[in-house]
Amino acid sequence: MRKVLLTLEIKGLEYELDPATPLNPPEGFRRISPLGKIPGYVDDALEISDSSVICQYLEDRYPEPALYPRDPALRARARWFEEYADTKLLEVLGPPLFFERVVKPRFLKQPTDEDRVAANIANGIPPALDYLETVVPETGWLVDGTFSIADLSIPSFFANARMAGYEVDAQRWPRLAAYLARAWAHPAWGKRLAAEAAMG
Ligand SMILES: N[C@@H](CCC(=O)N[C@@H](CS)C(=O)NCC(=O)O)C(=O)O
């Protein structure tokens, strides 16, 4: 979702945001998103869902500025980071962290299962961060040093983790912590996070 907004903003495209949540989907949402998941996207040409599919479409239709490398191998590498985020980071930063600490208390009026959160912080999250620590560069961006979709995708999940009160330990994962700080200081990220903060 945030990845799509960042892509639209970086490409300078006008958009309107329908503040739908999976709990109160708007009329006809299943037509746009048959899985019932957010985000869905509508323009003059199509109705489509899934953030990776939407971002790829935006890249194909509005190639500049590019968010996917031209070189096939580097392009695959960028997509791999999207996939890693959507699979592994969702698994460890989604249900057992963001859902527990943010969605349950704020939207479902249910208490956080802090035992589940603590077990996940101790055992679930570290292997994913260990992997990322081996692939993030000391300077610059994830794929070939150039800012790309990978730098929207991976930091998005950590922005949610931060909303859930989880910060990457800079002692244990110094490269990753520095990389995330660098990403969030990127102008596009700065604008997006400020807009989110203003929405409360
Ligand atoms: N891979 C999908 C995942 C979308 C997703 O899981 N969306 C969540 C909210 S961020 C959702 O709508 N969950 C409701 C549900 O699973 O029913 C994407 O990146 O668009």
The ligand as a Tripos MOL2 file, in Angstrom:
@<TRIPOS>MOLECULE
LIG
   20    19     1     0     0
SMALL
NO_CHARGES

@<TRIPOS>ATOM
      1 N1          0.6800   -8.9930   -1.4560 N.3       1 LIG1
      2 C1         -0.4200   -8.0740   -1.2260 C.3       1 LIG1
      3 C2         -0.7980   -8.1050    0.2410 C.3       1 LIG1
      4 C3         -1.9450   -7.2200    0.5560 C.3       1 LIG1
      5 C4         -2.4030   -7.3430    1.9940 C.2       1 LIG1
      6 O1         -2.1140   -8.3170    2.6880 O.2       1 LIG1
      7 N2         -3.1660   -6.3380    2.4380 N.am      1 LIG1
      8 C5         -3.6940   -6.3270    3.7870 C.3       1 LIG1
      9 C6         -3.6670   -4.9510    4.3800 C.3       1 LIG1
     10 S1         -2.0870   -4.1850    4.2680 S.3       1 LIG1
     11 C7         -5.1550   -6.7210    3.7310 C.2       1 LIG1
     12 O2         -5.9070   -6.1460    2.9830 O.2       1 LIG1
     13 N3         -5.5510   -7.7010    4.5740 N.am      1 LIG1
     14 C8         -6.9160   -8.0810    4.6890 C.3       1 LIG1
     15 C9         -7.1470   -9.5240    4.4070 C.2       1 LIG1
     16 O3         -6.1480  -10.2610    4.2640 O.co2     1 LIG1
     17 O4         -8.3190   -9.8890    4.3410 O.co2     1 LIG1
     18 C10        -0.0030   -6.6830   -1.6480 C.2       1 LIG1
     19 O5          1.1740   -6.3410   -1.5080 O.co2     1 LIG1
     20 O6         -0.8600   -5.9360   -2.1220 O.co2     1 LIG1
@<TRIPOS>BOND
     1     1     2 1
     2     2     3 1
     3     2    18 1
     4     3     4 1
     5     4     5 1
     6     5     6 2
     7     5     7 1
     8     7     8 1
     9     8     9 1
    10     8    11 1
    11     9    10 1
    12    11    12 2
    13    11    13 1
    14    13    14 1
    15    14    15 1
    16    15    16 2
    17    15    17 1
    18    18    19 2
    19    18    20 1
@<TRIPOS>SUBSTRUCTURE
     1 LIG1         1 GROUP 0 **** ****
